[in-house]
């Protein structure tokens, strides 16, 4: 079973709103780097492994999560761009 998480509580507890933008971007890059290293070590059969997701009410596979990473990363990049524009008043 995949444990659900509260994204707002996660960000609040890690102090994201008080963290300088450059540090957040560096953390994003580091997390992405480690995710890619993990993905490169996986075997093809690992993509079919699954677990139950209680919020979705069905099993999700590792392949599902890999696919989700693409859009999830794009969303984070859009958030960063939006925050940069807010910070500069553009």
Biopython code that builds the backbone (N, CA, C, O; Angstrom):
import numpy as np
from Bio.PDB.StructureBuilder import StructureBuilder

atoms = [
    (1, "UNK", "N", (0.849, -1.183, 0.000)),
    (1, "UNK", "CA", (0.000, 0.000, 0.000)),
    (1, "UNK", "C", (0.887, 1.235, 0.000)),
    (1, "UNK", "O", (1.857, 1.315, 0.754)),
    (2, "UNK", "N", (0.551, 2.187, -0.841)),
    (2, "UNK", "CA", (1.269, 3.454, -0.906)),
    (2, "UNK", "C", (0.630, 4.412, 0.091)),
    (2, "UNK", "O", (-0.583, 4.625, 0.073)),
    (3, "UNK", "N", (1.446, 4.982, 0.952)),
    (3, "UNK", "CA", (0.935, 5.908, 1.967)),
    (3, "UNK", "C", (0.613, 7.254, 1.329)),
    (3, "UNK", "O", (1.476, 7.855, 0.688)),
    (4, "UNK", "N", (-0.616, 7.735, 1.497)),
    (4, "UNK", "CA", (-0.960, 9.057, 0.975)),
    (4, "UNK", "C", (-0.179, 10.135, 1.727)),
    (4, "UNK", "O", (0.228, 9.938, 2.872)),
    (5, "UNK", "N", (0.020, 11.266, 1.070)),
    (5, "UNK", "CA", (0.696, 12.366, 1.745)),
    (5, "UNK", "C", (-0.009, 13.674, 1.457)),
    (5, "UNK", "O", (-0.637, 13.850, 0.413)),
    (6, "UNK", "N", (0.107, 14.570, 2.388)),
    (6, "UNK", "CA", (-0.460, 15.906, 2.250)),
    (6, "UNK", "C", (0.651, 16.813, 1.730)),
    (6, "UNK", "O", (1.560, 17.174, 2.477)),
    (7, "UNK", "N", (0.580, 17.183, 0.448)),
    (7, "UNK", "CA", (1.645, 17.983, -0.175)),
    (7, "UNK", "C", (1.836, 19.332, 0.511)),
    (7, "UNK", "O", (2.964, 19.807, 0.645)),
    (8, "UNK", "N", (0.739, 19.949, 0.946)),
    (8, "UNK", "CA", (0.847, 21.250, 1.613)),
    (8, "UNK", "C", (1.551, 21.112, 2.960)),
    (8, "UNK", "O", (2.382, 21.946, 3.320)),
    (9, "UNK", "N", (1.217, 20.062, 3.699)),
    (9, "UNK", "CA", (1.889, 19.822, 4.983)),
    (9, "UNK", "C", (3.365, 19.508, 4.751)),
    (9, "UNK", "O", (4.224, 19.951, 5.513)),
    (10, "UNK", "N", (3.659, 18.745, 3.701)),
    (10, "UNK", "CA", (5.043, 18.411, 3.354)),
    (10, "UNK", "C", (5.848, 19.701, 3.133)),
    (10, "UNK", "O", (6.916, 19.882, 3.717)),
    (11, "UNK", "N", (5.324, 20.586, 2.289)),
    (11, "UNK", "CA", (6.013, 21.843, 1.972)),
    (11, "UNK", "C", (6.144, 22.719, 3.220)),
    (11, "UNK", "O", (7.188, 23.328, 3.451)),
    (12, "UNK", "N", (5.084, 22.778, 4.014)),
    (12, "UNK", "CA", (5.092, 23.598, 5.230)),
    (12, "UNK", "C", (6.128, 23.070, 6.226)),
    (12, "UNK", "O", (6.916, 23.839, 6.775)),
    (13, "UNK", "N", (6.121, 21.751, 6.453)),
    (13, "UNK", "CA", (7.038, 21.156, 7.427)),
    (13, "UNK", "C", (8.500, 21.259, 7.005)),
    (13, "UNK", "O", (9.386, 21.302, 7.859)),
    (14, "UNK", "N", (8.760, 21.297, 5.712)),
    (14, "UNK", "CA", (10.135, 21.430, 5.224)),
    (14, "UNK", "C", (10.539, 22.890, 5.026)),
    (14, "UNK", "O", (11.669, 23.174, 4.627)),
    (15, "UNK", "N", (9.626, 23.808, 5.301)),
    (15, "UNK", "CA", (9.939, 25.226, 5.238)),
    (15, "UNK", "C", (10.190, 25.741, 3.835)),
    (15, "UNK", "O", (11.002, 26.646, 3.642)),
    (16, "UNK", "N", (9.496, 25.169, 2.841)),
    (16, "UNK", "CA", (9.719, 25.586, 1.456)),
    (16, "UNK", "C", (9.473, 27.080, 1.235)),
    (16, "UNK", "O", (10.185, 27.714, 0.456)),
    (17, "UNK", "N", (8.474, 27.644, 1.911)),
    (17, "UNK", "CA", (8.158, 29.056, 1.684)),
    (17, "UNK", "C", (9.252, 29.971, 2.223)),
    (17, "UNK", "O", (9.389, 31.105, 1.765)),
    (18, "UNK", "N", (10.030, 29.492, 3.189)),
    (18, "UNK", "CA", (11.111, 30.298, 3.756)),
    (18, "UNK", "C", (12.462, 30.000, 3.112)),
    (18, "UNK", "O", (13.462, 30.630, 3.456)),
    (19, "UNK", "N", (12.500, 29.052, 2.186)),
    (19, "UNK", "CA", (13.757, 28.635, 1.568)),
    (19, "UNK", "C", (14.049, 29.497, 0.346)),
    (19, "UNK", "O", (13.165, 29.716, -0.482)),
    (20, "UNK", "N", (15.289, 29.993, 0.223)),
    (20, "UNK", "CA", (15.635, 30.789, -0.960)),
    (20, "UNK", "C", (15.413, 30.006, -2.253)),
    (20, "UNK", "O", (15.620, 28.794, -2.308)),
    (21, "UNK", "N", (14.988, 30.726, -3.286)),
    (21, "UNK", "CA", (14.671, 30.111, -4.575)),
    (21, "UNK", "C", (15.832, 29.289, -5.121)),
    (21, "UNK", "O", (15.627, 28.178, -5.610)),
    (22, "UNK", "N", (17.053, 29.825, -5.042)),
    (22, "UNK", "CA", (18.215, 29.113, -5.574)),
    (22, "UNK", "C", (18.396, 27.768, -4.874)),
    (22, "UNK", "O", (18.771, 26.781, -5.507)),
    (23, "UNK", "N", (18.132, 27.732, -3.582)),
    (23, "UNK", "CA", (18.255, 26.479, -2.837)),
    (23, "UNK", "C", (17.177, 25.481, -3.269)),
    (23, "UNK", "O", (17.450, 24.288, -3.406)),
    (24, "UNK", "N", (15.956, 25.971, -3.482)),
    (24, "UNK", "CA", (14.876, 25.094, -3.937)),
    (24, "UNK", "C", (15.188, 24.498, -5.303)),
    (24, "UNK", "O", (14.942, 23.315, -5.541)),
    (25, "UNK", "N", (15.730, 25.319, -6.200)),
    (25, "UNK", "CA", (16.098, 24.824, -7.531)),
    (25, "UNK", "C", (17.201, 23.780, -7.406)),
    (25, "UNK", "O", (17.162, 22.755, -8.087)),
    (26, "UNK", "N", (18.181, 24.027, -6.547)),
    (26, "UNK", "CA", (19.266, 23.054, -6.339)),
    (26, "UNK", "C", (18.724, 21.745, -5.774)),
    (26, "UNK", "O", (19.151, 20.667, -6.187)),
    (27, "UNK", "N", (17.789, 21.832, -4.836)),
    (27, "UNK", "CA", (17.179, 20.612, -4.278)),
    (27, "UNK", "C", (16.403, 19.850, -5.342)),
    (27, "UNK", "O", (16.459, 18.622, -5.407)),
    (28, "UNK", "N", (15.681, 20.589, -6.170)),
    (28, "UNK", "CA", (14.931, 19.971, -7.268)),
    (28, "UNK", "C", (15.886, 19.209, -8.192)),
    (28, "UNK", "O", (15.638, 18.057, -8.548)),
    (29, "UNK", "N", (16.981, 19.874, -8.572)),
    (29, "UNK", "CA", (17.961, 19.243, -9.474)),
    (29, "UNK", "C", (18.572, 18.000, -8.826)),
    (29, "UNK", "O", (18.744, 16.979, -9.492)),
    (30, "UNK", "N", (18.897, 18.078, -7.545)),
    (30, "UNK", "CA", (19.488, 16.940, -6.847)),
    (30, "UNK", "C", (18.502, 15.768, -6.768)),
    (30, "UNK", "O", (18.877, 14.620, -7.007)),
    (31, "UNK", "N", (17.250, 16.062, -6.435)),
    (31, "UNK", "CA", (16.234, 15.000, -6.373)),
    (31, "UNK", "C", (16.024, 14.358, -7.740)),
    (31, "UNK", "O", (15.905, 13.138, -7.850)),
    (32, "UNK", "N", (15.978, 15.177, -8.766)),
    (32, "UNK", "CA", (15.810, 14.645, -10.137)),
    (32, "UNK", "C", (16.999, 13.766, -10.517)),
    (32, "UNK", "O", (16.820, 12.699, -11.105)),
    (33, "UNK", "N", (18.193, 14.202, -10.187)),
    (33, "UNK", "CA", (19.405, 13.423, -10.463)),
    (33, "UNK", "C", (19.329, 12.046, -9.787)),
    (33, "UNK", "O", (19.625, 11.026, -10.410)),
    (34, "UNK", "N", (18.936, 12.028, -8.526)),
    (34, "UNK", "CA", (18.855, 10.745, -7.812)),
    (34, "UNK", "C", (17.739, 9.860, -8.347)),
    (34, "UNK", "O", (17.890, 8.640, -8.405)),
    (35, "UNK", "N", (16.625, 10.460, -8.735)),
    (35, "UNK", "CA", (15.550, 9.672, -9.350)),
    (35, "UNK", "C", (16.023, 9.019, -10.642)),
    (35, "UNK", "O", (15.741, 7.847, -10.891)),
    (36, "UNK", "N", (16.745, 9.779, -11.464)),
    (36, "UNK", "CA", (17.253, 9.226, -12.724)),
    (36, "UNK", "C", (18.268, 8.112, -12.475)),
    (36, "UNK", "O", (18.277, 7.114, -13.195)),
    (37, "UNK", "N", (19.109, 8.270, -11.478)),
    (37, "UNK", "CA", (20.071, 7.206, -11.139)),
    (37, "UNK", "C", (19.333, 5.932, -10.733)),
    (37, "UNK", "O", (19.709, 4.831, -11.135)),
    (38, "UNK", "N", (18.293, 6.092, -9.942)),
    (38, "UNK", "CA", (17.495, 4.941, -9.518)),
    (38, "UNK", "C", (16.833, 4.276, -10.719)),
    (38, "UNK", "O", (16.851, 3.050, -10.834)),
    (39, "UNK", "N", (16.254, 5.063, -11.605)),
    (39, "UNK", "CA", (15.584, 4.509, -12.785)),
    (39, "UNK", "C", (16.554, 3.750, -13.684)),
    (39, "UNK", "O", (16.197, 2.716, -14.249)),
    (40, "UNK", "N", (17.766, 4.253, -13.819)),
    (40, "UNK", "CA", (18.760, 3.567, -14.661)),
    (40, "UNK", "C", (19.175, 2.215, -14.088)),
    (40, "UNK", "O", (19.613, 1.340, -14.834)),
    (41, "UNK", "N", (19.045, 2.034, -12.799)),
    (41, "UNK", "CA", (19.428, 0.762, -12.159)),
    (41, "UNK", "C", (18.325, -0.290, -12.233)),
    (41, "UNK", "O", (18.565, -1.470, -11.977)),
    (42, "UNK", "N", (17.133, 0.138, -12.580)),
    (42, "UNK", "CA", (16.004, -0.794, -12.601)),
    (42, "UNK", "C", (16.098, -1.758, -13.776)),
    (42, "UNK", "O", (16.674, -1.457, -14.821)),
    (43, "UNK", "N", (15.516, -2.911, -13.562)),
    (43, "UNK", "CA", (15.384, -3.897, -14.636)),
    (43, "UNK", "C", (14.011, -3.716, -15.263)),
    (43, "UNK", "O", (13.098, -3.191, -14.626)),
    (44, "UNK", "N", (13.865, -4.143, -16.497)),
    (44, "UNK", "CA", (12.612, -3.979, -17.218)),
    (44, "UNK", "C", (11.424, -4.542, -16.428)),
    (44, "UNK", "O", (10.356, -3.932, -16.390)),
    (45, "UNK", "N", (11.615, -5.701, -15.801)),
    (45, "UNK", "CA", (10.539, -6.323, -15.036)),
    (45, "UNK", "C", (10.098, -5.504, -13.832)),
    (45, "UNK", "O", (8.973, -5.661, -13.356)),
    (46, "UNK", "N", (10.970, -4.633, -13.335)),
    (46, "UNK", "CA", (10.617, -3.783, -12.195)),
    (46, "UNK", "C", (9.476, -2.834, -12.525)),
    (46, "UNK", "O", (8.728, -2.428, -11.635)),
    (47, "UNK", "N", (9.338, -2.478, -13.794)),
    (47, "UNK", "CA", (8.291, -1.544, -14.201)),
    (47, "UNK", "C", (6.887, -2.098, -13.976)),
    (47, "UNK", "O", (5.925, -1.339, -13.855)),
    (48, "UNK", "N", (6.774, -3.414, -13.920)),
    (48, "UNK", "CA", (5.453, -4.037, -13.741)),
    (48, "UNK", "C", (5.083, -4.254, -12.285)),
    (48, "UNK", "O", (3.950, -4.636, -11.991)),
    (49, "UNK", "N", (6.010, -4.020, -11.369)),
    (49, "UNK", "CA", (5.697, -4.152, -9.941)),
    (49, "UNK", "C", (4.663, -3.102, -9.574)),
    (49, "UNK", "O", (4.654, -2.002, -10.126)),
    (50, "UNK", "N", (3.789, -3.456, -8.631)),
    (50, "UNK", "CA", (2.708, -2.530, -8.312)),
    (50, "UNK", "C", (2.410, -2.510, -6.820)),
    (50, "UNK", "O", (2.853, -3.370, -6.059)),
    (51, "UNK", "N", (1.647, -1.503, -6.433)),
    (51, "UNK", "CA", (1.158, -1.369, -5.060)),
    (51, "UNK", "C", (-0.190, -0.677, -5.120)),
    (51, "UNK", "O", (-0.502, 0.026, -6.081)),
    (52, "UNK", "N", (-0.983, -0.885, -4.085)),
    (52, "UNK", "CA", (-2.308, -0.279, -4.016)),
    (52, "UNK", "C", (-2.187, 1.180, -3.601)),
    (52, "UNK", "O", (-1.491, 1.513, -2.642)),
    (53, "UNK", "N", (-2.880, 2.049, -4.340)),
    (53, "UNK", "CA", (-2.902, 3.485, -4.036)),
    (53, "UNK", "C", (-4.290, 3.813, -3.472)),
    (53, "UNK", "O", (-5.265, 3.836, -4.223)),
    (54, "UNK", "N", (-4.393, 4.066, -2.157)),
    (54, "UNK", "CA", (-5.716, 4.265, -1.546)),
    (54, "UNK", "C", (-6.482, 5.472, -2.058)),
    (54, "UNK", "O", (-7.712, 5.448, -2.076)),
    (55, "UNK", "N", (-5.785, 6.537, -2.479)),
    (55, "UNK", "CA", (-6.498, 7.699, -3.004)),
    (55, "UNK", "C", (-7.075, 7.423, -4.389)),
    (55, "UNK", "O", (-8.137, 7.941, -4.734)),
    (56, "UNK", "N", (-6.380, 6.608, -5.184)),
    (56, "UNK", "CA", (-6.869, 6.246, -6.520)),
    (56, "UNK", "C", (-7.771, 5.022, -6.491)),
    (56, "UNK", "O", (-8.533, 4.771, -7.425)),
    (57, "UNK", "N", (-7.673, 4.261, -5.398)),
    (57, "UNK", "CA", (-8.474, 3.047, -5.187)),
    (57, "UNK", "C", (-8.181, 1.942, -6.204)),
    (57, "UNK", "O", (-9.073, 1.185, -6.587)),
    (58, "UNK", "N", (-6.911, 1.861, -6.638)),
    (58, "UNK", "CA", (-6.480, 0.763, -7.499)),
    (58, "UNK", "C", (-4.960, 0.642, -7.428)),
    (58, "UNK", "O", (-4.269, 1.520, -6.911)),
    (59, "UNK", "N", (-4.465, -0.462, -7.958)),
    (59, "UNK", "CA", (-3.022, -0.669, -7.998)),
    (59, "UNK", "C", (-2.393, 0.247, -9.040)),
    (59, "UNK", "O", (-2.986, 0.513, -10.086)),
    (60, "UNK", "N", (-1.189, 0.725, -8.745)),
    (60, "UNK", "CA", (-0.400, 1.479, -9.712)),
    (60, "UNK", "C", (0.947, 0.784, -9.854)),
    (60, "UNK", "O", (1.485, 0.245, -8.887)),
    (61, "UNK", "N", (1.480, 0.803, -11.055)),
    (61, "UNK", "CA", (2.757, 0.152, -11.312)),
    (61, "UNK", "C", (3.895, 1.173, -11.250)),
    (61, "UNK", "O", (3.673, 2.384, -11.270)),
    (62, "UNK", "N", (5.102, 0.653, -11.176)),
    (62, "UNK", "CA", (6.279, 1.519, -11.247)),
    (62, "UNK", "C", (6.254, 2.271, -12.580)),
    (62, "UNK", "O", (6.607, 3.449, -12.632)),
    (63, "UNK", "N", (5.842, 1.604, -13.648)),
    (63, "UNK", "CA", (5.742, 2.262, -14.962)),
    (63, "UNK", "C", (4.779, 3.446, -14.895)),
    (63, "UNK", "O", (5.039, 4.487, -15.498)),
    (64, "UNK", "N", (3.673, 3.300, -14.171)),
    (64, "UNK", "CA", (2.732, 4.411, -14.002)),
    (64, "UNK", "C", (3.428, 5.605, -13.352)),
    (64, "UNK", "O", (3.239, 6.751, -13.760)),
    (65, "UNK", "N", (4.229, 5.315, -12.341)),
    (65, "UNK", "CA", (4.936, 6.396, -11.641)),
    (65, "UNK", "C", (6.012, 7.028, -12.510)),
    (65, "UNK", "O", (6.211, 8.241, -12.460)),
    (66, "UNK", "N", (6.698, 6.235, -13.293)),
    (66, "UNK", "CA", (7.718, 6.777, -14.195)),
    (66, "UNK", "C", (7.053, 7.731, -15.181)),
    (66, "UNK", "O", (7.573, 8.813, -15.452)),
    (67, "UNK", "N", (5.913, 7.330, -15.712)),
    (67, "UNK", "CA", (5.180, 8.194, -16.641)),
    (67, "UNK", "C", (4.732, 9.477, -15.944)),
    (67, "UNK", "O", (4.786, 10.561, -16.525)),
    (68, "UNK", "N", (4.295, 9.347, -14.709)),
    (68, "UNK", "CA", (3.833, 10.506, -13.934)),
    (68, "UNK", "C", (4.974, 11.479, -13.653)),
    (68, "UNK", "O", (4.751, 12.687, -13.576)),
    (69, "UNK", "N", (6.193, 10.965, -13.500)),
    (69, "UNK", "CA", (7.342, 11.832, -13.236)),
    (69, "UNK", "C", (7.520, 12.895, -14.313)),
    (69, "UNK", "O", (7.915, 14.024, -14.021)),
    (70, "UNK", "N", (7.228, 12.532, -15.550)),
    (70, "UNK", "CA", (7.395, 13.476, -16.660)),
    (70, "UNK", "C", (6.508, 14.703, -16.468)),
    (70, "UNK", "O", (6.989, 15.833, -16.540)),
    (71, "UNK", "N", (5.232, 14.490, -16.228)),
    (71, "UNK", "CA", (4.321, 15.620, -16.062)),
    (71, "UNK", "C", (4.547, 16.304, -14.714)),
    (71, "UNK", "O", (4.398, 17.520, -14.599)),
    (72, "UNK", "N", (4.905, 15.527, -13.704)),
    (72, "UNK", "CA", (5.141, 16.084, -12.379)),
    (72, "UNK", "C", (6.321, 17.058, -12.437)),
    (72, "UNK", "O", (6.263, 18.141, -11.855)),
    (73, "UNK", "N", (7.376, 16.674, -13.131)),
    (73, "UNK", "CA", (8.546, 17.542, -13.277)),
    (73, "UNK", "C", (8.179, 18.814, -14.028)),
    (73, "UNK", "O", (8.601, 19.907, -13.650)),
    (74, "UNK", "N", (7.407, 18.677, -15.072)),
    (74, "UNK", "CA", (6.990, 19.849, -15.855)),
    (74, "UNK", "C", (6.179, 20.805, -14.977)),
    (74, "UNK", "O", (6.323, 22.022, -15.089)),
    (75, "UNK", "N", (5.335, 20.264, -14.114)),
    (75, "UNK", "CA", (4.546, 21.105, -13.207)),
    (75, "UNK", "C", (5.458, 21.884, -12.261)),
    (75, "UNK", "O", (5.229, 23.066, -12.004)),
    (76, "UNK", "N", (6.494, 21.217, -11.743)),
    (76, "UNK", "CA", (7.420, 21.901, -10.848)),
    (76, "UNK", "C", (8.173, 23.011, -11.581)),
    (76, "UNK", "O", (8.387, 24.088, -11.025)),
    (77, "UNK", "N", (8.568, 22.755, -12.809)),
    (77, "UNK", "CA", (9.265, 23.781, -13.571)),
    (77, "UNK", "C", (8.357, 24.986, -13.821)),
    (77, "UNK", "O", (8.812, 26.128, -13.774)),
    (78, "UNK", "N", (7.082, 24.734, -14.085)),
    (78, "UNK", "CA", (6.127, 25.835, -14.267)),
    (78, "UNK", "C", (5.956, 26.619, -12.967)),
    (78, "UNK", "O", (5.845, 27.844, -12.986)),
    (79, "UNK", "N", (5.934, 25.909, -11.841)),
    (79, "UNK", "CA", (5.831, 26.584, -10.547)),
    (79, "UNK", "C", (7.044, 27.478, -10.317)),
    (79, "UNK", "O", (6.904, 28.608, -9.850)),
    (80, "UNK", "N", (8.224, 26.978, -10.642)),
    (80, "UNK", "CA", (9.454, 27.755, -10.469)),
    (80, "UNK", "C", (9.400, 29.012, -11.336)),
    (80, "UNK", "O", (9.733, 30.101, -10.870)),
    (81, "UNK", "N", (8.983, 28.865, -12.589)),
    (81, "UNK", "CA", (8.884, 30.025, -13.480)),
    (81, "UNK", "C", (7.888, 31.050, -12.942)),
    (81, "UNK", "O", (8.142, 32.253, -12.983)),
    (82, "UNK", "N", (6.762, 30.568, -12.441)),
    (82, "UNK", "CA", (5.743, 31.457, -11.885)),
    (82, "UNK", "C", (6.297, 32.213, -10.664)),
    (82, "UNK", "O", (6.072, 33.414, -10.515)),
    (83, "UNK", "N", (7.019, 31.500, -9.804)),
    (83, "UNK", "CA", (7.600, 32.136, -8.615)),
    (83, "UNK", "C", (8.673, 33.148, -8.986)),
    (83, "UNK", "O", (8.796, 34.195, -8.350)),
    (84, "UNK", "N", (9.453, 32.828, -10.025)),
    (84, "UNK", "CA", (10.481, 33.776, -10.485)),
    (84, "UNK", "C", (9.826, 35.073, -10.969)),
    (84, "UNK", "O", (10.302, 36.165, -10.659)),
    (85, "UNK", "N", (8.740, 34.949, -11.723)),
    (85, "UNK", "CA", (8.054, 36.131, -12.233)),
    (85, "UNK", "C", (7.456, 36.942, -11.077)),
    (85, "UNK", "O", (7.496, 38.172, -11.097)),
    (86, "UNK", "N", (6.910, 36.262, -10.085)),
    (86, "UNK", "CA", (6.343, 36.962, -8.922)),
    (86, "UNK", "C", (7.447, 37.698, -8.169)),
    (86, "UNK", "O", (7.246, 38.821, -7.705)),
    (87, "UNK", "N", (8.607, 37.068, -8.050)),
    (87, "UNK", "CA", (9.723, 37.661, -7.304)),
    (87, "UNK", "C", (10.277, 38.902, -7.991)),
    (87, "UNK", "O", (10.743, 39.830, -7.331)),
    (88, "UNK", "N", (10.224, 38.914, -9.317)),
    (88, "UNK", "CA", (10.766, 40.054, -10.067)),
    (88, "UNK", "C", (9.694, 41.088, -10.404)),
    (88, "UNK", "O", (9.999, 42.159, -10.928)),
    (89, "UNK", "N", (8.446, 40.763, -10.102)),
    (89, "UNK", "CA", (7.359, 41.692, -10.386)),
    (89, "UNK", "C", (6.983, 41.754, -11.848)),
    (89, "UNK", "O", (6.323, 42.697, -12.285)),
    (90, "UNK", "N", (7.408, 40.735, -12.624)),
    (90, "UNK", "CA", (7.104, 40.725, -14.067)),
    (90, "UNK", "C", (5.695, 40.264, -14.340)),
    (90, "UNK", "O", (5.280, 40.198, -15.497)),
]
sb = StructureBuilder()
sb.init_structure("model")
sb.init_model(0)
sb.init_chain("A")
sb.init_seg("    ")
for serial, (resi, resn, name, xyz) in enumerate(atoms, 1):
    if name == "N":
        sb.init_residue(resn, " ", resi, " ")
    sb.init_atom(name, np.array(xyz, "f"), 0.0, 1.0, " ", f" {name:<3s}", serial, name[0])
structure = sb.get_structure()
